[in-house]
Amino acid sequence: MALSNWPNDKSLVQSGFYILRAIAGNDDVKNIINRSGGIDMIVRLMQKHLKNADVAEQGCSALAAITLRSGRNAETIAESGGVNVLVNLCTCIRQRAGSEAV
């Protein structure tokens, strides 16, 4: 998967998340994404690009689409450390908002 081969390319990661979100409308595809390690990869890349708002937005959208109607996929996100990444993302957003208000 291209995302794992070029994890530093923010534009590629953002586009990859966008595509994953789009194809995750199909429940069978969601399960394939999970079984192939896609959720772990999304969580890992979101952590890597935590301070990039565009990547974070697409990553959150992809995770939301992948978990819709799939409790097992939600469990995989939690097991992959996705909850911590989302909390860290909220912290970054709050810090960014605070520094922009100054």
Sequence and secondary structure as in RCSB ss.txt:
>XXXX:A:sequence
MALSNWPNDKSLVQSGFYILRAIAGNDDVKNIINRSGGIDMIVRLMQKHLKNADVAEQGCSALAAITLRSGRNAE
TIAESGGVNVLVNLCTCIRQRAGSEAV
>XXXX:A:secstr
 HHHH TT HHHHHHHHHHHHHHTTSHHHHHHHHHTTHHHHHHHHHHHTTT HHHHHHHHHHHHHHHTT HHHHH
HHHHTTHHHHHHHHHHHHHHHHHHHH 
